[in-house]
Amino acid sequence: MKDFVSENQFSRDLPPPASAEFSALPSRQSGGEQYLVFCAGGDQLYAVTSKNVVEAMSSLPLTILPNAPEWLLGIANLRGEVVSVLNLAAILQKDLPKTTPKTKFIVLRSQIFESGAAFPADKISEIVTISSAEIQCGADKDSPHIYGQVAFKSQTLNLIDTEKLLASLKL
């Protein structure tokens, strides 16, 4: 966890996270890739690969842009970097609620592109390790950015392809 935080541009000025905070996080099994699990739209669970996550923030000052596409809520200044703030509901073509004071923002950084982006989440749940064998492949026909699903705590966890998402938005 410490490696991806220190490698990306947004967090270079931040102190490293407390190792105890992350060592206590549950892991489903050894091997596999780590995902950040979050809630959006009440009970709907989503996850993004942790290698693209820069940080999670409780607030992000947003500047709304006139005539912006529906998928763009606005932009934010994150320590001198301009970050696009995405409307996840519009991108995933799902009915997700509006942001509230308890909304968290997940900041992403593409491994391929120079773009950075953030999106709101109702609640950040945990970091889990998911092996490729656990993933039920198949894109959601309504949302091409969901590339698979995993059975998770008696619910379905929808896996978002962050690289594809960021590439498709032409940030």
C-alpha positions in Angstrom: 0.0 0.0 0.0 2.8 2.4 0.9 4.4 1.9 -2.5 1.5 3.1 -4.6 1.0 6.1 -2.4 4.6 7.3 -2.7 4.8 6.7 -6.4 2.1 9.0 -7.6 2.1 12.7 -8.3 -0.8 13.7 -6.1 0.5 12.4 -2.8 4.2 13.2 -3.1 3.9 15.9 -0.4 1.9 13.7 2.0 3.3 11.8 4.8 3.1 8.0 4.4 0.0 6.4 5.8 0.3 4.8 9.2 1.2 1.2 8.6 -1.0 -0.1 11.4 -4.0 1.4 9.7 -3.5 -0.8 6.6 -2.1 -3.9 8.3 -5.4 -4.4 10.1 -7.4 -4.4 6.9 -9.0 -7.7 6.1 -7.7 -9.7 3.2 -9.9 -12.3 1.6 -7.0 -14.6 0.6 -3.4 -14.3 -0.2 -2.5 -13.6 -3.8 -4.6 -11.6 -6.2 -5.0 -7.8 -6.5 -6.1 -5.3 -3.9 -9.3 -3.4 -4.4 -10.9 -0.4 -2.6 -14.5 -1.3 -1.9 -17.0 1.6 -1.6 -20.8 2.0 -1.5 -22.7 4.1 -4.0 -26.4 4.3 -4.4 -27.2 2.9 -1.0 -26.5 -0.8 -1.0 -24.7 -1.0 -4.3 -21.1 -2.1 -3.8 -18.3 -1.1 -6.2 -14.5 -1.6 -6.2 -11.6 0.0 -8.0 -8.1 -1.5 -8.1 -5.9 0.1 -5.4 -3.0 0.6 -7.8 -5.0 3.5 -9.3 -6.2 5.0 -6.0 -4.2 8.0 -4.8 -6.3 8.8 -1.8 -9.7 9.1 -0.3 -10.8 12.5 0.9 -13.7 13.7 3.0 -14.2 16.9 1.0 -13.0 18.3 -2.3 -13.6 21.9 -3.2 -15.4 21.7 -6.6 -15.5 24.3 -9.3 -18.5 23.7 -11.6 -17.8 24.3 -15.3 -20.5 25.8 -17.6 -21.7 23.6 -20.4 -19.7 20.6 -19.1 -20.8 17.1 -20.2 -23.1 15.2 -17.8 -20.4 12.9 -16.7 -18.2 15.8 -15.4 -19.3 17.3 -12.0 -16.5 19.9 -12.3 -12.8 20.3 -11.5 -10.9 20.6 -8.2 -7.4 21.9 -7.3 -5.6 19.1 -5.4 -2.3 20.5 -4.2 -1.7 22.4 -7.4 -3.0 19.6 -9.7 -6.3 20.1 -11.6 -8.4 17.0 -11.1 -11.6 16.2 -12.9 -14.5 15.3 -10.6 -16.6 12.7 -12.3 -20.3 12.0 -12.0 -20.1 8.2 -11.5 -23.9 7.8 -11.8 -23.8 9.2 -15.4 -20.7 7.2 -16.4 -22.0 3.9 -15.0 -25.6 4.7 -16.2 -26.9 3.9 -12.7 -29.3 5.8 -10.4 -26.9 6.9 -7.7 -27.8 9.6 -5.1 -26.4 13.1 -5.0 -23.5 14.0 -2.8 -24.1 14.7 0.9 -21.9 16.1 3.7 -20.8 12.5 4.5 -19.8 11.8 0.9 -16.1 10.8 0.4 -14.1 11.4 -2.7 -11.9 8.8 -4.2 -9.0 10.2 -6.1 -7.6 8.1 -9.0 -4.5 8.3 -11.1 -4.2 6.4 -14.4 -1.1 4.2 -14.8 -1.2 4.8 -18.6 -2.3 8.4 -18.9 -1.3 11.5 -17.1 -4.9 12.2 -16.1 -6.2 12.4 -12.6 -9.8 12.2 -11.5 -12.0 11.9 -8.5 -15.5 10.7 -7.9 -17.9 10.8 -4.9 -18.7 7.6 -2.9 -21.3 7.3 -0.2 -19.1 5.2 2.1 -15.6 3.7 1.7 -15.8 0.2 3.1 -12.4 -1.6 3.1 -9.5 -2.9 1.0 -9.8 -6.5 0.0 -7.6 -8.9 -2.0 -9.5 -10.5 -4.9 -8.0 -13.3 -7.0 -8.8 -13.5 -10.7 -10.4 -16.9 -10.1 -13.1 -15.2 -7.9 -14.1 -12.7 -10.6 -17.1 -13.5 -12.7 -16.1 -11.9 -16.0 -18.5 -10.2 -18.3 -19.1 -6.6 -18.8 -22.3 -5.1 -17.6 -24.3 -4.4 -20.8 -25.6 -1.1 -19.4 -22.2 0.0 -18.1 -19.1 -1.0 -20.1 -16.9 0.2 -17.3 -17.9 -2.6 -15.0 -15.8 -5.6 -16.2 -16.7 -8.2 -13.6 -18.5 -9.1 -10.4 -17.5 -10.9 -7.2 -19.6 -12.5 -4.5 -18.8 -10.4 -1.4 -20.4 -10.6 2.0 -23.7 -11.9 0.6 -23.8 -9.1 -1.9 -22.5 -8.5 -5.4 -19.3 -6.4 -5.7 -19.1 -4.6 -9.1 -15.5 -4.1 -10.3 -14.8 -0.9 -12.2 -12.1 -0.8 -14.9 -10.5 2.5 -13.9 -8.1 2.6 -16.8 -10.9 2.1 -19.3 -13.0 4.6 -17.5 -10.3 7.3 -17.5 -9.3 6.6 -21.1 -12.9 6.8 -22.4 -13.5 10.2 -20.8 -10.7 11.9 -22.7 -9.6 13.9 -19.7 
